Amino acid sequence: SQQTMVRNGFHQAKISSQLTPRLNTQLVDLSFQVESGPQARVGQVNLTGDSGMSVDEFRHAAHLKLGSLIDHDTKSRALAGLLNQFRKQNRLEAEIKLLANDYDAKTNQENYQFSVNRGPIVRVLVNGAKLSDSRIRRLIPVFEEGSVDEDLLMEGNRTLRDYFQRKGYFSAKAAPLEPAANSDPVLIQYTVHLGQRSRVSVV
């Protein structure tokens, strides 16, 4: 369809159809002829908000190099690339919106308008037990979900408790401290009470 062609960057595509009746039957052959025309390319990128990046840095993270070909994954790839960039910086509350995506027939380019707010850096500390940063990232779900809310904080409480109980600290408890509002960085602290470690002496 015309919409499918546009999604793949072919804004000037022409699609025609032809009906050909079959003799002595009630059947009709339907054929389509598609003239794709030139494939559109990435044009201008404009930003509003606080991205913390220059336009060139933004283009690189979003895979929106000037003049690159447009396809059906261009917009989703751009948003995923930006989200990944902010997650690498531990900016888990980043907000990215594509406000406009306009086609300029004169230049055969698609121009983009983004609203970006990178949000604060999120740091997680676990008090009362030693855990590597990589282990914390695997255990605390705010990193995987890319969001900070009460449900995820409590889920982190459960994953910490379960982790240490598997290590033999059967009375282990963990409790999150609600991060201060509007702080940058956002500091999430968990306090772990391990208790006495149990060991199996006889099987």
Backbone as CSV, one residue per row, in Angstrom:
resi,resn,N_x,N_y,N_z,CA_x,CA_y,CA_z,C_x,C_y,C_z
1,SER,0.835,-1.192,0.000,0.000,0.000,0.000,0.875,1.249,0.000
2,GLN,0.234,2.396,-0.256,0.963,3.655,-0.268,1.584,3.940,1.088
3,GLN,0.864,3.635,2.171,1.390,3.876,3.523,2.633,3.042,3.787
4,THR,2.654,1.811,3.318,3.833,0.952,3.497,5.032,1.537,2.779
5,MET,4.813,2.049,1.581,5.909,2.658,0.834,6.436,3.892,1.555
6,VAL,5.526,4.706,2.090,5.938,5.921,2.813,6.743,5.554,4.045
7,ARG,6.298,4.527,4.782,7.027,4.107,5.989,8.452,3.672,5.658
8,ASN,8.654,3.212,4.444,9.994,2.782,4.017,10.748,3.881,3.282
9,GLY,10.214,5.111,3.321,10.926,6.251,2.768,10.611,6.581,1.322
10,PHE,9.636,5.897,0.733,9.303,6.152,-0.673,8.047,7.024,-0.735
11,HIS,8.230,8.313,-0.527,7.100,9.243,-0.496,6.556,9.542,-1.885
12,GLN,7.352,9.342,-2.911,6.935,9.673,-4.267,6.517,8.434,-5.059
13,ALA,6.265,7.352,-4.359,5.886,6.109,-5.024,4.528,6.251,-5.712
14,LYS,4.392,5.571,-6.859,3.132,5.541,-7.586,2.702,4.088,-7.738
15,ILE,1.481,3.809,-7.336,0.959,2.445,-7.397,-0.290,2.450,-8.265
16,SER,-0.286,1.635,-9.298,-1.457,1.510,-10.165,-1.881,0.047,-10.217
17,SER,-3.154,-0.163,-10.510,-3.682,-1.530,-10.565,-4.440,-1.749,-11.867
18,GLN,-4.562,-3.001,-12.247,-5.268,-3.339,-13.482,-6.044,-4.631,-13.275
19,LEU,-7.306,-4.603,-13.718,-8.159,-5.781,-13.654,-8.233,-6.427,-15.032
20,THR,-8.009,-7.738,-15.079,-8.059,-8.469,-16.351,-9.003,-9.662,-16.194
21,PRO,-10.212,-9.590,-16.786,-11.156,-10.721,-16.670,-10.621,-11.950,-17.406
22,ARG,-10.885,-13.100,-16.823,-10.531,-14.361,-17.490,-11.714,-14.810,-18.340
23,LEU,-11.434,-15.148,-19.573,-12.493,-15.555,-20.483,-13.189,-16.814,-19.997
24,ASN,-14.513,-16.825,-20.143,-15.354,-17.985,-19.820,-15.290,-18.384,-18.345
25,THR,-14.876,-17.468,-17.469,-14.884,-17.727,-16.024,-15.424,-16.498,-15.316
26,GLN,-15.656,-16.647,-14.033,-16.072,-15.507,-13.213,-14.897,-14.950,-12.415
27,LEU,-13.687,-15.244,-12.887,-12.479,-14.817,-12.193,-11.880,-13.581,-12.851
28,VAL,-11.207,-12.789,-12.026,-10.541,-11.579,-12.502,-9.130,-11.568,-11.942
29,ASP,-8.149,-11.308,-12.799,-6.764,-11.160,-12.353,-6.517,-9.702,-11.969
30,LEU,-5.956,-9.509,-10.801,-5.639,-8.164,-10.316,-4.125,-8.020,-10.255
31,SER,-3.598,-7.070,-10.990,-2.148,-6.859,-10.992,-1.836,-5.434,-10.569
32,PHE,-0.690,-5.289,-9.920,-0.259,-3.981,-9.447,1.065,-3.623,-10.105
33,GLN,1.224,-2.354,-10.393,2.496,-1.845,-10.891,2.974,-0.764,-9.928
34,VAL,4.200,-0.923,-9.443,4.732,0.004,-8.441,5.948,0.711,-9.003
35,GLU,5.895,2.030,-9.002,7.063,2.847,-9.310,7.504,3.489,-8.005
36,SER,8.595,2.993,-7.462,8.974,3.398,-6.106,9.439,4.842,-6.028
37,GLY,10.085,5.329,-7.056,10.658,6.662,-6.970,11.864,6.667,-6.035
38,PRO,12.471,7.822,-5.807,13.668,7.885,-4.948,13.326,7.677,-3.475
39,GLN,14.222,7.025,-2.750,14.037,6.800,-1.320,14.471,8.046,-0.555
40,ALA,13.634,8.469,0.383,13.921,9.683,1.152,15.142,9.489,2.042
41,ARG,15.732,10.612,2.417,16.920,10.603,3.268,16.704,11.472,4.497
42,VAL,17.535,11.253,5.501,17.445,12.019,6.745,17.858,13.466,6.476
43,GLY,17.014,14.392,6.946,17.293,15.809,6.775,17.675,16.475,8.085
44,GLN,16.954,17.546,8.425,17.286,18.336,9.601,16.790,17.661,10.883
45,VAL,17.524,17.881,11.965,17.134,17.404,13.288,17.142,18.596,14.241
46,ASN,15.999,18.882,14.839,15.882,19.987,15.791,15.516,19.441,17.162
47,LEU,16.098,20.040,18.205,15.913,19.565,19.570,15.327,20.658,20.448
48,THR,14.450,20.249,21.357,14.021,21.114,22.439,14.224,20.342,23.741
49,GLY,14.301,21.067,24.851,14.515,20.425,26.141,15.985,20.380,26.504
50,ASP,16.320,19.508,27.428,17.692,19.381,27.939,18.226,17.997,27.581
51,SER,18.878,17.907,26.428,19.430,16.620,25.995,20.844,16.408,26.499
52,GLY,21.558,17.506,26.817,22.954,17.396,27.224,23.872,17.027,26.079
53,MET,23.390,17.124,24.840,24.176,16.748,23.667,24.101,17.845,22.616
54,SER,25.145,17.923,21.812,25.080,18.747,20.618,24.223,18.014,19.584
55,VAL,23.816,18.710,18.544,23.014,18.083,17.496,23.799,16.944,16.834
56,ASP,25.097,17.143,16.616,25.916,16.078,16.012,25.982,14.853,16.917
57,GLU,26.156,15.063,18.231,26.176,13.940,19.177,24.820,13.245,19.212
58,PHE,23.773,14.039,19.145,22.414,13.487,19.141,22.193,12.641,17.889
59,ARG,22.603,13.166,16.737,22.458,12.406,15.491,23.179,11.064,15.574
60,HIS,24.389,11.082,16.142,25.175,9.848,16.245,24.459,8.825,17.128
61,ALA,23.964,9.266,18.287,23.284,8.342,19.202,21.986,7.814,18.601
62,ALA,21.308,8.660,17.804,20.018,8.287,17.229,20.142,7.630,15.855
63,HIS,21.365,7.476,15.341,21.581,6.889,14.011,20.843,7.698,12.939
64,LEU,20.907,9.023,13.065,20.234,9.911,12.112,21.263,10.764,11.370
65,LYS,22.203,10.122,10.747,23.225,10.831,9.980,22.577,11.554,8.800
66,LEU,22.967,12.799,8.608,22.424,13.588,7.508,22.645,12.876,6.177
67,GLY,21.560,12.675,5.440,21.658,12.057,4.125,21.508,10.549,4.109
68,SER,21.408,9.911,5.282,21.237,8.456,5.297,19.818,8.094,4.868
69,LEU,19.664,6.902,4.294,18.378,6.471,3.762,17.378,6.178,4.876
70,ILE,16.105,6.478,4.586,15.012,6.220,5.522,14.445,4.827,5.257
71,ASP,14.164,4.079,6.329,13.420,2.834,6.179,12.400,2.728,7.313
72,HIS,11.689,1.603,7.381,10.593,1.492,8.355,11.092,1.423,9.796
73,ASP,12.399,1.194,10.000,12.943,1.120,11.356,13.627,2.417,11.799
74,THR,13.669,3.421,10.955,14.459,4.621,11.256,14.034,5.270,12.566
75,LYS,12.736,5.488,12.741,12.273,6.192,13.948,12.441,5.340,15.205
76,SER,12.075,4.069,15.145,12.217,3.206,16.317,13.686,3.001,16.673
77,ARG,14.546,2.924,15.649,15.980,2.777,15.891,16.553,4.031,16.545
78,ALA,16.047,5.190,16.137,16.499,6.450,16.723,16.132,6.519,18.204
79,LEU,14.895,6.198,18.533,14.447,6.265,19.926,15.174,5.238,20.787
80,ALA,15.376,4.027,20.251,16.087,2.991,21.007,17.543,3.382,21.232
81,GLY,18.170,3.970,20.224,19.570,4.390,20.370,19.729,5.478,21.407
82,LEU,18.798,6.427,21.431,18.849,7.509,22.419,18.624,6.969,23.821
83,LEU,17.640,6.079,23.962,17.361,5.502,25.276,18.566,4.730,25.783
84,ASN,19.215,3.973,24.911,20.405,3.219,25.294,21.534,4.146,25.732
85,GLN,21.690,5.273,25.038,22.726,6.242,25.387,22.511,6.791,26.797
86,PHE,21.271,7.124,27.122,20.992,7.674,28.443,21.103,6.603,29.534
87,ARG,20.747,5.374,29.220,20.873,4.311,30.219,22.338,4.028,30.543
88,LYS,23.211,4.165,29.546,24.634,4.000,29.811,25.127,5.044,30.819
89,GLN,24.477,6.200,30.841,24.845,7.268,31.768,24.083,7.164,33.091
90,ASN,23.298,6.089,33.258,22.443,5.902,34.437,21.383,6.993,34.556
91,ARG,20.974,7.535,33.422,19.863,8.496,33.416,18.596,7.707,33.099
92,LEU,18.061,7.083,34.150,16.988,6.123,33.974,15.626,6.772,33.794
93,GLU,15.522,8.070,34.035,14.244,8.756,33.907,14.208,9.679,32.689
94,ALA,15.080,9.424,31.724,15.118,10.245,30.517,13.793,10.144,29.765
95,GLU,13.350,11.282,29.215,12.124,11.335,28.432,12.469,11.782,27.012
96,ILE,12.062,10.979,26.040,12.374,11.253,24.634,11.081,11.159,23.842
97,LYS,10.747,12.220,23.123,9.533,12.230,22.316,9.849,12.746,20.916
98,LEU,9.290,12.072,19.913,9.362,12.559,18.544,8.134,13.430,18.317
99,LEU,8.341,14.743,18.276,7.223,15.678,18.170,6.715,15.813,16.738
100,ALA,7.616,15.772,15.775,7.219,15.944,14.383,8.190,15.227,13.469
101,ASN,7.642,14.744,12.360,8.435,14.056,11.335,7.851,14.468,9.989
102,ASP,8.437,15.490,9.386,7.868,16.083,8.179,8.710,15.764,6.953
103,TYR,8.014,15.534,5.849,8.678,15.244,4.584,8.740,16.500,3.728
104,ASP,9.922,16.811,3.217,10.132,17.947,2.324,10.326,17.405,0.907
105,ALA,9.313,17.585,0.064,9.364,17.021,-1.288,10.464,17.666,-2.133
106,LYS,10.797,18.929,-1.870,11.809,19.609,-2.669,13.189,18.985,-2.487
107,THR,13.493,18.589,-1.270,14.812,18.007,-0.988,14.759,16.483,-0.872
108,ASN,13.540,15.923,-0.875,13.332,14.484,-0.650,13.963,14.043,0.672
109,GLN,13.724,14.846,1.707,14.259,14.549,3.034,13.146,14.543,4.079
110,GLU,13.360,13.748,5.120,12.487,13.785,6.290,13.189,14.570,7.383
111,ASN,12.493,15.549,7.945,13.024,16.381,9.020,12.357,15.997,10.332
112,TYR,13.138,16.070,11.417,12.677,15.565,12.723,12.737,16.656,13.786
113,GLN,11.740,16.619,14.660,11.714,17.511,15.821,11.554,16.632,17.066
114,PHE,12.545,16.689,17.959,12.526,15.882,19.176,12.429,16.776,20.409
115,SER,11.735,16.259,21.421,11.774,16.845,22.759,12.508,15.852,23.654
116,VAL,13.581,16.318,24.276,14.414,15.417,25.079,14.723,16.062,26.426
117,ASN,14.477,15.323,27.486,14.911,15.718,28.823,15.658,14.532,29.421
118,ARG,16.948,14.710,29.594,17.796,13.580,29.994,17.547,13.122,31.416
119,GLY,17.038,13.976,32.283,16.778,13.583,33.659,18.053,13.409,34.463
120,PRO,17.901,13.149,35.748,19.070,13.033,36.621,19.770,11.684,36.495
121,ILE,21.017,11.644,36.926,21.734,10.377,37.074,21.167,9.642,38.293
122,VAL,20.991,8.346,38.153,20.469,7.523,39.249,21.594,6.644,39.773
123,ARG,21.827,6.729,41.069,22.848,5.898,41.714,22.195,5.030,42.781
124,VAL,22.649,3.785,42.856,22.107,2.834,43.831,23.233,2.386,44.749
125,LEU,23.020,2.532,46.053,23.968,2.064,47.055,23.309,0.986,47.899
126,VAL,24.084,-0.050,48.238,23.606,-1.103,49.134,24.475,-1.072,50.375
127,ASN,23.898,-0.699,51.499,24.608,-0.624,52.774,24.409,-1.906,53.566
128,GLY,25.459,-2.343,54.238,25.355,-3.524,55.084,25.792,-4.811,54.424
129,ALA,26.170,-4.735,53.150,26.635,-5.925,52.440,27.487,-5.465,51.261
130,LYS,28.420,-6.322,50.855,29.294,-5.981,49.746,28.743,-6.564,48.447
131,LEU,28.498,-5.687,47.500,28.047,-6.101,46.177,28.774,-5.265,45.131
132,SER,29.187,-5.906,44.043,29.825,-5.169,42.956,28.771,-4.343,42.222
133,ASP,29.224,-3.331,41.498,28.300,-2.507,40.716,27.548,-3.346,39.686
134,SER,28.247,-4.297,39.065,27.591,-5.134,38.060,26.512,-6.008,38.681
135,ARG,26.770,-6.517,39.892,25.763,-7.328,40.581,24.559,-6.480,40.969
136,ILE,24.811,-5.261,41.426,23.704,-4.360,41.775,22.840,-4.091,40.547
137,ARG,23.473,-3.873,39.411,22.714,-3.601,38.186,21.843,-4.789,37.791
138,ARG,22.329,-6.004,38.076,21.541,-7.187,37.737,20.399,-7.409,38.733
139,LEU,20.608,-7.025,39.989,19.612,-7.304,41.017,18.527,-6.247,41.134
140,ILE,18.878,-4.994,40.914,17.927,-3.909,41.151,17.190,-3.598,39.853
141,PRO,15.864,-3.779,39.809,15.129,-3.710,38.535,15.001,-2.315,37.931
142,VAL,15.351,-1.261,38.674,15.248,0.072,38.065,16.155,0.189,36.844
143,PHE,17.259,-0.563,36.829,18.179,-0.494,35.699,17.589,-1.174,34.466
144,GLU,16.965,-2.319,34.670,16.382,-3.045,33.547,15.165,-2.322,32.988
145,GLU,14.335,-1.774,33.887,13.102,-1.122,33.468,13.328,0.315,33.017
146,GLY,14.457,0.918,33.427,14.720,2.297,33.054,13.763,3.270,33.680
147,SER,13.372,3.013,34.923,12.403,3.872,35.596,12.608,3.754,37.102
148,VAL,12.209,4.800,37.823,12.300,4.789,39.281,10.906,5.048,39.838
149,ASP,10.307,4.024,40.419,9.014,4.207,41.081,8.946,3.281,42.289
150,GLU,7.904,3.447,43.093,7.803,2.729,44.365,7.759,1.216,44.168
151,ASP,7.022,0.762,43.152,6.915,-0.680,42.914,8.275,-1.291,42.582
152,LEU,9.061,-0.596,41.767,10.383,-1.117,41.403,11.341,-1.067,42.583
153,LEU,11.198,-0.045,43.424,12.036,0.019,44.626,11.755,-1.179,45.531
154,MET,10.487,-1.507,45.700,10.127,-2.644,46.549,10.529,-3.965,45.899
155,GLU,10.476,-4.038,44.581,10.936,-5.247,43.898,12.436,-5.436,44.111
156,GLY,13.187,-4.326,44.131,14.605,-4.402,44.448,14.842,-4.928,45.847
157,ASN,13.985,-4.546,46.763,14.040,-5.050,48.135,13.917,-6.577,48.147
158,ARG,12.975,-7.096,47.365,12.751,-8.550,47.330,13.914,-9.283,46.657
159,THR,14.436,-8.722,45.574,15.526,-9.416,44.885,16.794,-9.441,45.729
160,LEU,17.045,-8.377,46.485,18.196,-8.385,47.396,18.018,-9.426,48.493
161,ARG,16.849,-9.423,49.106,16.576,-10.394,50.172,16.732,-11.820,49.654
162,ASP,16.139,-12.111,48.492,16.208,-13.464,47.944,17.650,-13.848,47.594
163,TYR,18.415,-12.893,47.084,19.805,-13.159,46.718,20.607,-13.583,47.936
164,PHE,20.493,-12.857,49.035,21.285,-13.176,50.222,20.747,-14.414,50.944
165,GLN,19.465,-14.674,50.837,18.944,-15.899,51.432,19.470,-17.118,50.681
166,ARG,19.638,-17.006,49.366,20.245,-18.115,48.602,21.698,-18.318,48.994
167,LYS,22.334,-17.269,49.499,23.719,-17.364,49.950,23.829,-17.930,51.369
168,GLY,22.703,-18.242,51.976,22.721,-18.838,53.313,22.324,-17.896,54.427
169,TYR,22.047,-16.633,54.110,21.590,-15.676,55.125,20.061,-15.722,55.150
170,PHE,19.539,-16.761,55.829,18.104,-17.029,55.753,17.255,-15.976,56.446
171,SER,17.862,-15.196,57.337,17.105,-14.144,58.014,17.376,-12.768,57.404
172,ALA,18.000,-12.754,56.218,18.362,-11.484,55.589,17.123,-10.644,55.302
173,LYS,17.265,-9.349,55.523,16.200,-8.395,55.222,16.811,-7.197,54.510
174,ALA,16.039,-6.588,53.649,16.504,-5.384,52.952,15.373,-4.368,52.937
175,ALA,15.724,-3.111,53.027,14.720,-2.057,53.020,15.238,-0.871,52.218
176,PRO,14.439,-0.361,51.278,14.875,0.799,50.498,14.567,2.102,51.225
177,LEU,15.409,3.076,51.021,15.164,4.428,51.524,14.686,5.261,50.356
178,GLU,13.496,5.848,50.493,12.913,6.640,49.413,13.861,7.767,49.014
179,PRO,14.207,7.883,47.715,15.126,8.944,47.297,14.510,10.328,47.473
180,ALA,15.352,11.314,47.731,14.878,12.682,47.896,14.310,13.197,46.573
181,ALA,13.237,13.954,46.661,12.587,14.480,45.466,13.454,15.547,44.797
182,ASN,13.424,15.536,43.467,14.083,16.568,42.657,15.586,16.683,42.916
183,SER,16.224,15.596,43.302,17.666,15.637,43.533,18.395,15.167,42.277
184,ASP,19.618,15.630,42.119,20.447,15.212,40.989,21.887,15.121,41.488
185,PRO,22.466,13.924,41.588,21.852,12.665,41.164,20.790,12.168,42.142
186,VAL,19.938,11.269,41.633,18.981,10.579,42.498,19.722,9.437,43.180
187,LEU,19.723,9.441,44.499,20.439,8.413,45.252,19.437,7.445,45.874
188,ILE,19.517,6.197,45.450,18.668,5.142,46.002,19.532,4.284,46.916
189,GLN,19.141,4.190,48.169,19.928,3.425,49.137,19.101,2.268,49.704
190,TYR,19.713,1.108,49.747,19.120,-0.050,50.403,19.986,-0.402,51.608
191,THR,19.351,-0.694,52.714,20.058,-1.181,53.898,19.740,-2.653,54.076
192,VAL,20.797,-3.472,54.115,20.641,-4.921,54.221,21.084,-5.373,55.610
193,HIS,20.247,-6.152,56.277,20.593,-6.796,57.553,20.716,-8.296,57.276
194,LEU,21.951,-8.782,57.283,22.184,-10.158,56.861,21.823,-11.178,57.929
195,GLY,22.083,-10.884,59.188,21.920,-11.891,60.216,23.023,-12.926,60.139
196,GLN,22.860,-14.035,60.830,23.888,-15.070,60.869,23.762,-15.995,59.658
197,ARG,24.924,-16.308,59.078,24.910,-17.190,57.919,24.801,-18.639,58.358
198,SER,23.929,-19.389,57.712,23.726,-20.788,58.054,24.444,-21.670,57.043
199,ARG,24.958,-22.773,57.503,25.641,-23.723,56.625,25.075,-25.126,56.872
200,VAL,25.035,-25.904,55.818,24.591,-27.281,55.938,25.771,-28.125,56.399
201,SER,25.634,-28.778,57.563,26.731,-29.576,58.100,26.587,-31.065,57.812
202,VAL,25.330,-31.549,57.686,25.109,-32.964,57.428,24.032,-33.102,56.362
203,VAL,24.296,-33.968,55.415,23.305,-34.258,54.367,22.811,-35.690,54.566
